[in-house]
Amino acid sequence: MSQRTRAPGPPLRQALVQHTSQAPSTPRNVATSAQRHPRLSHLTLARRRRAFDPVAFPPAESSMSDPTPRHDNAIDGLRAIAVLAVVIFHVDASLLPGGFSGVDLFFVVSGFVISQSLASRPYDHMGRYLLDFYRRRVLRLLPALLLVLLATFLLSTLFIPRGGGSSEQYDHTGFAAILGISNLVLAWQVKDYFSWGASLNPYLHTWSLGVEEQFYLLFPLLFLIWLRAAKSRVWVRWLLPALAVGSMAFAAWQSTAAPDQAFYLLPARFWELAAGALLYQCIALRTPSRHWQAWALPGLVLVVVGFAFESDLQFPFPGAIATVIGTVMLLAASTAANGEQKKNPLVHVLGSRPLVYVGRLSYSLYLWHWPLLVLLRWTYGLQGVALWAYPVMLFALASASYHWVESPIRNAAVARRARSPIILGAALAAVVASLGIAWAMPHFNEQLSLSRTRDSYVWRTYLHPAWMPVEPINAPSLRGRKLIVTGDSLSTSFRPMTSIAARQFGMELIVISEPGCSFTNLMRADSRECVPARDKALARIEREARPGDIVLLSSLRMQELRGLDWSRGEAQVFQELAMQRTSADAAGAARDAEATLARLQALQVHVIISAPMPVFKSDPFRCSDVFNRMNPACKAGLTVPRAAMEAMRAPQMALLHDLLERYRMLQVWDPLPLLCNEDHCDAMDGTTPLFFDREHLSGHGNRILLPDFERLLLEIGTASGDGPSADPA
């Protein structure tokens, strides 16, 4: 053979071919072909050898689109087990409490398969080697991913109501998923993977794809170093094991110190992918023994233990250890059985046709399973016919995606012949175009959405637009004063009302909000986590407020009704809520309220505390459309008895009465009588929402309360004279 046709490989490359091509039938078949057909060229024999050999190298000058190594059906079986475990867990975690660790199984398999793929390519030229790897990854992963993400953006825009900050978080996750960095976004969002809010994010599952894609940026170079120098340099053989051990140690620390970051980010997950890669390196340098097939049973037991039992251990370390070790053992067993006529029964089952087919669909199944599930949660709910229709729809979508998108594009002759820079350039263009399309859908929500919540003027609580006129109110005593609104997320839910009032009276509006941190909640002491935010807000008020300014303290001052079991009857649930409050809670609430009011009193400002408003069992924005009213989340209804609300807030109102007697600058503003009739409180004003969700007002609700809030401001202005005092010289 000429030098141009086949460049001599380094010693390790020759060793890899020698050690990994010893399946009994393979050399004999190739040799027999040569004996029967003496004129067969060495190149032809090399191509035949690649058809059998799991890690044989192609000629250095051969096309980069040559077939990849022999396929191991048992690996597809492992993929099938992983994806089915994840789907079952997401449908009903009680059926498979540890099923989410199917992702850990995926990671180990990916490390092994990627190593196999990298070893099967010529590595004489580093640039071509890396570009070819990324070309193959792009063709394998990107088309189906962009299809699912864009379909999810469209379906979310059509059917999922915009829910304020949570919707923006979902959008950011989706945008990041297109770029392969959704795990970075999720790691620093408020809600963790297992929280209620996260279960409604249609892009949550893409975090694991982000971990793998970031692994792909680093690992090919590490593997190339191993291919070139493992035989000649001892430290190269220990590079990947050292990084894996370092990742495990880091995961052990971060899983406790910063569990969300440990769960979502590559540094604490690297060891799982490295485990599969290390197995491959071990097999490449040492012929697998047929006795390794005996590892299949203990490996399967470990995987089943990881899936079947909910562990109190931190994830990913040490919680994922059982799944990772079990997967490594199963991979070792399947590799030892590859090419053997007599296979371990478990390995044989892993390579059975049903599991292999599901395994080949696994990527598309994983991509589609979560958006489809989330869409059902937002609309009809996981009940009745939906539970039976879900698997049918899932497999139909995954099959269509695999057979009509994933496989055709990956195996297209044009894609296989095209040079790597062309493929990567086209991929970049597709990503940019997808980002533009994805960005446009939420921004045109009012034109595209099928939900009644698309009417942002009625539902949302935005600041009143500057271009929209308001009717001024002649109140010289208020002109020039500051209206400072502070508290938790309820302070932002008052934005339409307060921004309109401020413009009408010629006041300056300042909103200081810390979602989740209530100030003077009147029920209990401020939480330790929120004390810094409260003190920061008060410090800003002390810097910016002048005597005569008005401070509105707005916070959630009622117990939430989310997640309660109403099947036991309203009376019993409300009674249990009343019993939860202790004398220590009451004392802490009074102490913190007085401390806050004392600091504000020293500023000579006027203080308004909003009295507790009604709270509801269901979210109006989730229960106002024909396609979501039957959802189990809406079963409790959008109405609560007024008597129950009055009983729930009685202790808070008593504390407010005491505070009124002690602080002359204090006013209490009570919206409840405007939001409830004599018998009940309703979240809807006919077909128009008074509340956006269980606790926060809607835009329409703000405008209902506006006249009464204007009245209160006029009373304060009239009682306090001619406006704010001049700044001190």
N, C-alpha and C positions, 0 to 999 in steps of 0.2 A: 504494500500500500504506500502511496506517495505521502511525503511529509505534508503536502497541502491538504490531503484528505483527512489525515488523522494526526493530530499533534500528540506527542508522548505525554502521558499524564504523570503527575508526581507520584511518589511511592504510596502515599495514603490512598490516592484514588485507585491505584492498582489493588491495594489491600482491601478496599471496600468492595470492589467488584469480586475479588476472590472469596471474601468471607460471606457475602450476602447472596451468592448465587449457587448455593449448594442444595437446593431442593432436588430430591433424587431424580425426578423426571426431567429437569431442565437441561443439565449438561448432556444427558444421554440423547435427548431429542435434537439438540443442536448438532452434536457430533454425528448422529445418524444422518442428518440432512447433508452434512458435509461429505460423508462417505458416499451417500447415494448420488450426490450431485457435486462432483469434484470441481466443477467450474464455478460454483457459487463463490462470490467475492467475499473478502473479509468484511466489507461494509454490510453486505447482506446478512452475514452471520451476526454481526453486531446488532443489526436491527432486530433480528429474531431474538437475540438474547435479551434485548430490552423489553420485548413483549412478555418475557417470563420473569425477568429479574426485578425484584422490588426496588433496588437502588442502583442498578447499573447506569453508567454514564453514557451519554451519546457522544459521538465524535465531536471534537472541539470545534470543528468548522461546520458542523451540521446545522440545519435550520433550528432556530429556537422554538419552533412550533411542533417539534417531534413529539410523539406520544409520551405521556408521563408514565411512571413505573406501573407495574402490574397492580391491579386493584385488589385490595383485601376486603372481601364482602363482610367479614366480621367487624371491621371498623364502621361500616354503614350500620350494622346491627347495634353497635354502641351508640352511634349518633341517634338512632331511633329511640333507644331507651332514654337517652338524655332529653330529647325534645318532648317525648311523651310525659316524662316526669315533670318537666317544667309546666307543660300545659295543664296537667291534672292539678298541680299545686295552685296555679293561678285561677282555675275554675272553682276549686274548693280545697283550701289548704288543709282542712280536716281529713281529707282522703289520703293525702301524702304529705305529712307535715314538713318533711325535709326535701320535698321535690325541687325546690329552688336550687339545690346543689347540683341539679342536672347541668347547670352552667359550668360548674367546676369540672364535671366530666368532659364537657365540650372543650374546656381550656386544655386539659391534658391531651386529648385526642388531637387538637389543633397543633400543639407543640410537636407531637410525633409526626403528623402528616406533613407539616410544613418542612420539617427537617428532611423527610423523605423526598419531598419535591425539590428542595434546594440541592440535595446531594445528586439528583438525577440530571443536573444541568452542567454544561461546561463552565469552568470558573477561571479560565485562562486570563480573561479580561474582566476586571472588577466592575467597570461601568456597565458593560453589556450584561454581565451576570445580574447585577442589581436591577437594571432597567427591565430585563426579561421577567424577573420575579414580580415586580410591581405591575407589569403589563398583565401577567396571568392573574394576579390578585384582583386587578381592576375588572377584567373580563368575567371573573368568577363571582365577584361580590357586588359590584356597583349597579348593574342594570336592575336587578331585582330590588335592591335596596332603594334606589331612587323611585322606582315604580310604587313600592309600598308607601314610602314617605309622602309622595305627592298625592296618592290616593287617600292617605290618612288626613293630610291637610284639607283636601276637598271635603271628605265626609265629616270631618270635625267642624268645618265652616258651615256645612249644611245642617247638621243635627245637634251639635254640642253648643249649648248656650255659653256666651261669653261671661265668665265669672270673675271679672276684675283681675286682681293680682295673680290668681291661680292660672287664668287663661294666658297671661303673659309668660308665666313660668313654663307652661306647656309649649307655647310658641318657641321660646328660647331653646327648649330641649330639642324640638324638631329641627330648628335651624342648625343647631350644633350637631345633630345626628347626620345631616347632609354632609357636614365637614368631618365626621368621624370623631367628634370630641364631646358627645352628649354626656359621657361619664364625668367630664370635668365640670359641666354645668350642674349636673345632679348632685355632685359631691358637696356643693356649697349652697344648695337650696335648703329651705327650712325643713321640709318633710323628708324622712328617711324612706328606704325602699319598702318597708312594711307598714307605713302609715296609711291612714284612710285616704288622705289627699293624694298620695302617690298612686293609689290604685285607679285614679281617674285620669292620669296623665297618659295619653295614647302613645307617647314616645319613650316611656320609661324603659322598655326592654332593650333599647338600643345601647344602653350603657355597656353591655358585654361586648357588643361589636366595636365600640370605641376602645375598650381594653385591648382587643385583639389587633385592631388596626394600628394602635400605638406600639404594640409588641412587634408588628411587622416593620416598623421604622428602624428598630434597633437590632432585631435578631438576625436578619440576613447577613449583616456585616460580621456579627459574632460567629456565625456559622461558617462564613467564608474564611475567617482567620483559623478556625478549627480545621477546615478542609486542607488548608495550605500548610499549616505548621504543627499540627498535632503530633506528627511523627518525630519532628526535629526539636520541638521546644516543649519541655515538660509543663511550663506554666500555662501554655495554651490548653492542654488537656484539663487543667484545673480551673480555667476561667469561668466556664458556665456553672460548674458545681459551686464555686465560691459566690457567684452572683445569686444563685438559687438559695444558698444558705443565708446570705445577707438579706435577701427578700423575705425569707421566713422569719428571721429575727426582727426585721422591721415590721412585718405583719403582726407578730406577737405583741409588739409595743403599740402599734397604731390601732389595732383592733380594740384596745381598751382606751387609749388616749384620745383617738379621733375615729370612732367606729364608722361614721359615714364615709370619710375619706378612704379608710381601709377597704371598705366594701366596694367602692366604685373605681378606685384608681389603680393604675398598673403597678406601682412599686410594691404594694402588698399582695398583688396577684401574680407577679412575675414568676414566682416559684412554681405555681401550678402549671403554667405553660412550659416552663423549663423542665418539669418532671417528665413530660412526654419527649422533649428534645433529648434529655439525658438518656432515656431508655433507648432512643434511636441510636445515639452515639455508642452506647454499650453494645447494642446488637451489631452495629456496623463493624466494630473492632473484634467481636467475638461471635462465632457462629452460635445461634440459639440452639439449646439442647431440646430434644423432643420431650424431655421430662418437664420442661417449662409449662406444658399444657396442663399439668396438675394445678397450676396457680389459678386456673379459671374459677374453680369453686370458691376458694377463699376470697378471691377478688370480687366475685359476684356478691358474696355475703357482705363484704365491707360496703359495696355500693348500695345494696339494699338497706343496710343499717343507716347509711347516710341519708337515704331517701325517706325511709319509713318513720324515723323518729325525730321529733323536734328537739334539738339540742339547746341547752342553755349556754353552750360554749360560744365565745365570740367568733364572728366570721370576718375574714376568711381563715384566721388562724386562732385557735386550733380546730375550729368547727369543720373545716373542709378536709381535714387530714384523712378521714376514713374513705371519703369518695375519691380523693386523689390517689391514695395508695391502691385502692381496689381497682381503679381504672388502669393504673400502670400494670398491675398483675394481669388484668384481662387483655391488655394490649400485648404483653409478653407472651401470654398463652396463645393468642391468635396468630402472632408472628411465628411462633414455633410450629404451629399447625399448618402454616401457609405452605402448600406444596406437598404436604403429607397425605397419603391415601387414607390413613386411619386418624381421624380427628377426635379430640375430646368432644363428648356430646354437647356440652355447653357452647363450645366454639362452633360446633355444627349448627346449633340453634341460632346463634348470633348471625350466621351466614345464610339463614333461611330466607326465601324469597320475600315473604311479607315484611320482615324486619329490614331487609336490604332496601326494599322500595321506600319504606317510610324513612329510612336513613338517607336515601338520596333526596327525598323531599324535605329533609330536616331543616335546611337553611330557609326555604320558603315557608315551611310550617312555623318556624320561629319568628320570621318577619311578620306573618299575618296574624298569628294567634292572639297577640296582645291588642293591637288596634281593634280587631273584631270584638274581642271581649270587652274592651273599654266602651266601644260604641253601644254594645248591648246594655252595659251598666248605665249609660247616660239616657237610653231610650226605653225600650220595653222592660229591661231588667232580666236578670238571670233566673227565669222562672218558667214553668210550664213548657210550652212548645219550644221556647228559645233554647232550653237546655238540650233538647234533642236536635234542633236545627243547627246549633253551633258547630258540632264536629263535622256535620255534612258540609256546611258552608266553608269551614276551615280547610278541609281536605280538597274541596273543589277549587278554592282559590289557590292553595299551595300547588296543586297539580297543574293548574293552568299557568301559574307563574313559572313553574319548573320546566314544563314542556314547551311553552310558547315564548318565554323570555329568557330564563336562566340558561338552559341548554343551547337553544339556537344561537344566541349571541356568543356564548363561550366557544362553540364549535364551528362558528361560521368560517368559511374559507377565507373571506376577506379579512376577518379579524386575525386569523392564524398567519396569514401572509404579511400583514401590515407590520411595519417596523415599530419597535417599542415607543419611540418618541411620538409617533402619529397616534397610537392608541392612547397614550397618556395625555397628549394634548386634547384629544377628543373627550376623554374623561373629564379633564379640567373644565372644558366648555360645558359639558353636561351638568357638572356640579354648579357652575355659576348660573346657568339657565334655571336649574331647579331651585336654587336659592331665590332667584327673582320671582318665580312662580309661587313658591311657598310664602314669600314675604307679602305678595299681593293679596292672597286669599284672606287672611285675617283683617287686612286693611280695607277690604271691600266687603266686610261682614254684613253690613246693612243691606247691600245689594244682593248678596248670595244666600244668606242664611234662610232656612225655612222656619226658624224659631221666632216666636213673638218677641223674644228678648232682643231682637235685632234693632228695635226702636230705642236707641240709646238715650234719647231725651226723656223718655218715660222711665226706663229701667236704671240707667247708670247714674252715678253720683259724681260727675265731673264738676270742676269749677265752671261757673257760668261763663260762656265764651265772651271774650272782650268785644267781639264784633256785634254781639246781640244786645240790643238796647234794653235798658231798664228804666222804669219810671222813678225819677228822683223824689225823695221825700225831704221837705224843708225842715231840718232839725239842726240849727246852728250849734246847739249844745253838744252834738255828737260829731260834727264835722272836724276832721283832723285827728280824731282819736284812733287808737289801734284796737282792733278786735283780734285777740289772740286765742286761738282754739287749740287745746292740747289734750292728749289722752291716747287711748289705744285706737284701733281701726274705726271705732265709732266716730272719732273726731273727723276722719276723712269722709265718713258717710254723710256728714252734715255739710259738705262742701257746696252743693248747689244753694242751699238756704243761706249759709253764712256769706258766700261770695256775692249773692244778689243783695243781701241786706247791707253789706259793706259798701257796695257801689251806690245803693240808694241813699245812704246817709253820708257818703263821702269819707268813709273810714278806710284805714289801711288794714288789710287782712293778713294775719300770720298764722299758719297752721303748723303745729309741732306734733307729729304723730309717731308713735312707736307701736306698730301692730303687735298684739299679744300682751302688751303691758298696760294694764289699767292704772290710772291715778285716782286715788280716793274712790275705790270701787264700792265702799260702804258695806262690803260683805265680810272681808277678812283683811289681814295685813297685806301690804304690797309684797309680791314675791321677791325673794332674794335676788333672782336673776334680773328683775326689772328695776331694782332700786337705782342702779347707775343711770338707766335711761330716764327715770323720774327726776333724779337730781340734775341731770344734764338739761332737761327741759326747764326745770325751775331756774337753773342758773342762767339760761338764755333769757327767760322772762325777766329776771332781775337786771340783766344788762340792757334790755331793749324797752321795757315798759316804763311809762311815765305816770305820775299820779293822774287819776281820772280815766286811764285806759280800762278796757273791759276784757276779762279773761273768762273764757268758757271752758270748764272742766267737763269733758264728755268721755265716758267710758261705759263698758258693759257692766251693769250693776244688777244683773239678774243671773241666776244659774242657767246654764245652757241645757236645752232639752234634746241635744243630739245623742243618738245611740242608746236611748232608753227603751225598755220593753213595755210598750203600751198595751200589750195583750192582757196584762194583769189589771187593767182599769186605770182611768185617769186619777181617781181619788187616791188610790194606793200609791201611785208614782209621785204625785204631788206631796203626799204626806211624808214619804221617804225623803224627798228633797228638803222639806222643812226640818226634818230631824238631823240632817247632815251638818247644820250650822251649830257650832259650839259657843260657849261663853268666851273661850279664848279667841275665837274668830271675831266676835263682836268687839272685844277689847282691843284687838289689833287693828280693826277697821277704824275705830274711834281715834286711836292714838295716831295713826298715819294721816287721817283726815285733818286732825287738829294741827299736826306738824306742818302740813302743806298750807293750810289756811293761815297759820301764823306767819309764814314766810311771805305770803301774798299780801297779808294785811299790812306788813311793814312797808310795802311798796305804795300804799294808798291807792290801790286799784280796786275796781269793782269786780266781784267774782260771781259767776253764774255756774251753778251745778245743775246738770240735766238729771231729772229724776228718772228712776228705772222705767224703761219702756217694755212693752210686751215682747215676749220671745215665743218662737213657734217650733212645732215638731218636725216640719218639713220645710224645704227650701222652695220658695215661690219660683225662682228662676229655673228650677229643675222640674217643675210640676205644672207648667202652664201651657204645654203644647199637646196636640192630639197624640203625638208619638211618644210622650213620656208620662202622661197622667196616670197610666196604669202601673208605673214602676213601683216596686215595693217600697222604695224610698219615699214615695208620696202617699203611702197608705194611711199614715196618721193624720193627714189633712192639713189645711192651712188656717184652722180656726182653733182658738183656745178659750176656755171660760174666763170671763173677766174676773169673777170671784177668785179663781185660782191665781190669776196674775196679782191681784190685790193682796192675797195672802202671802205670795212669794216675796213681795216687795215691802211688806209691812215693817220688818226690822230696819230696812234701809230708810224708809220714810220716817220712822221714829228717830233714827240718828240724825237725819237732816233737820228735823224739827228742833232737836237739841242744839245743833250747830247754828241754826238761824238765830236762836236766842243769845248766842255768845259772840257772833261775828256780825257786826252791823253792816259791813260792806257786802255781805253774802245775799244772793238771790237764788231761789230754787225755781227752775222752769220745768213744768210737768207736762210733757206731750201726751201722756196716756189718755186723758179724757178726749183728746181730739182724734185718737186712733182707734178707740173702742166705743161700742154702744153700751147700753146698760147691762146686756147679757153676755156678750162675748167680744173678743178682739179678733179681727179678721186681717190676714196679710194682704187681702185683695180689696180694692175699692170697686166692687162690681167685677169688671174684667181688667181693671187697671191695677197694677201693684202698688201697695203702700210700702211694702218691704221687698228688698231684692233677695235676701236670704232669710235665715231664721232670726237674725239679730239686727241686720243693717237695713236702714231705710232705702227706698228707691228714689229716683229723681222725682217722681210724682209725689211720693210721700214727703219729700223736702218742701215741695211747693204747697202742699196742704198745710204744713206747719209754719210756713213763712209769715203769714199775717200775725200769728200769735207771738212769734219771736220778735217781729218788728215792734209790736206793742210793748214787749218787755224792754227792749232797747230804748224806746221813747220814754218809758217810765224812769229808767236809770238816768237818761240825759236830762229830763225835766227836774228830777230830784237833786242832781249834782251840780246844776248851775250852768256856766257858760263855756264848758269845754275843758280841754286838758291844760294843765299848768305849763308855763313856759319852762324850757330846759334851764337848769341852773347855770349861772354865768361861770 
